[in-house]
Amino acid sequence: GQKYLTVVVKVFGPLTRNYYVRAVLHAALAVPAGFLLSTILGTVCLGIASGIYLLAAVRGEEWRPIEQKPRERPHMGDTIKQPPSNPPPRPPTDARKKQPAEVGG
């Protein structure tokens, strides 16, 4: 569901992949929001997000897109690796013998 946003982030290259840049951007967005009482909760959320991005950047993380790989069709000869080596289970030899028909009644 993020394929369009992934394209935008990939276009801007290292500027958007780097978490240091994101941490500074979130912190800068939090400053003007802190002057109004009605937006103080948003300021706190942006500050927390800035701290999380800064922590991730210090630990060496970086954004990498997850792209779908093209699906390969399996070849018919490759689906069966080895034929079965054991015979199928059979009932014991006593059970396989036919029971004699009951005589009389």
C-alpha positions as CSV (number, residue, x, y, z in Angstrom):
1,G,0.0,0.0,0.0
2,Q,3.0,2.3,0.1
3,K,4.3,1.9,-3.5
4,Y,3.6,5.5,-4.4
5,L,5.2,6.9,-1.3
6,T,8.2,4.6,-1.8
7,V,8.8,6.1,-5.3
8,V,8.8,9.6,-3.8
9,V,11.2,8.7,-1.0
10,K,13.5,6.9,-3.5
11,V,13.6,10.0,-5.8
12,F,15.0,12.2,-3.0
13,G,17.7,9.7,-2.3
14,P,19.9,9.9,0.8
15,L,18.1,13.0,2.0
16,T,14.9,11.1,2.8
17,R,16.6,7.8,3.7
18,N,18.7,9.2,6.5
19,Y,17.1,9.1,9.9
20,Y,19.2,12.1,11.2
21,V,17.4,14.3,8.6
22,R,14.0,13.0,9.6
23,A,14.8,13.6,13.3
24,V,15.8,17.2,12.6
25,L,12.7,17.7,10.4
26,H,10.4,16.4,13.1
27,A,12.0,18.6,15.7
28,A,11.8,21.7,13.5
29,L,8.1,21.0,12.9
30,A,7.5,20.7,16.6
31,V,8.8,24.1,17.5
32,P,6.0,26.3,15.9
33,A,3.3,23.9,17.2
34,G,4.5,24.4,20.8
35,F,3.3,28.0,21.0
36,L,-0.4,27.2,20.9
37,L,-2.2,25.3,23.7
38,S,-4.4,23.5,21.2
39,T,-1.5,21.9,19.4
40,I,0.6,20.9,22.4
41,L,-0.3,17.2,22.1
42,G,0.9,17.3,18.5
43,T,4.1,18.9,19.6
44,V,4.7,16.2,22.1
45,C,4.0,13.5,19.5
46,L,6.5,15.2,17.0
47,G,9.1,15.5,19.8
48,I,8.7,11.8,20.6
49,A,9.0,10.9,16.9
50,S,12.1,13.0,16.6
51,G,13.6,11.2,19.5
52,I,12.8,7.8,18.0
53,Y,14.3,8.7,14.7
54,L,17.4,10.1,16.4
55,L,17.8,6.9,18.4
56,A,17.4,4.8,15.2
57,A,20.0,7.0,13.4
58,V,22.5,6.6,16.3
59,R,22.1,2.8,16.1
60,G,22.9,2.9,12.3
61,E,19.5,2.1,10.9
62,E,18.5,3.4,7.4
63,W,15.3,3.2,5.4
64,R,15.4,0.7,2.6
65,P,12.4,0.0,0.4
66,I,10.8,-3.4,0.3
67,E,10.1,-4.2,-3.3
68,Q,8.3,-7.2,-4.7
69,K,10.4,-9.7,-6.5
70,P,9.1,-11.1,-9.8
71,R,7.6,-14.6,-9.2
72,E,9.2,-17.4,-11.1
73,R,7.1,-20.3,-12.3
74,P,8.5,-23.7,-11.1
75,H,9.5,-26.0,-13.9
76,M,7.6,-29.2,-14.0
77,G,10.7,-31.4,-13.7
78,D,11.8,-29.5,-10.6
79,T,8.7,-30.0,-8.5
80,I,9.3,-33.7,-7.7
81,K,12.8,-34.0,-6.3
82,Q,12.9,-37.8,-5.6
83,P,10.2,-40.5,-5.9
84,P,9.1,-42.2,-2.8
85,S,11.6,-44.9,-1.6
86,N,9.3,-46.9,0.7
87,P,6.3,-48.8,-0.5
88,P,2.9,-47.7,0.8
89,P,1.7,-49.2,4.1
90,R,-0.2,-52.5,3.7
91,P,-2.2,-54.4,6.3
92,P,-0.5,-57.5,7.8
93,T,-0.6,-60.7,5.7
94,D,-3.2,-62.3,8.1
95,A,-5.6,-59.5,7.5
96,R,-5.2,-59.7,3.7
97,K,-6.3,-63.3,3.5
98,K,-9.9,-63.7,2.6
99,Q,-12.0,-65.1,5.3
100,P,-13.8,-68.3,4.4
101,A,-17.5,-67.9,3.7
102,E,-19.6,-69.0,6.7
103,V,-21.2,-72.4,6.1
104,G,-24.8,-73.0,7.1
105,G,-26.9,-70.7,9.0
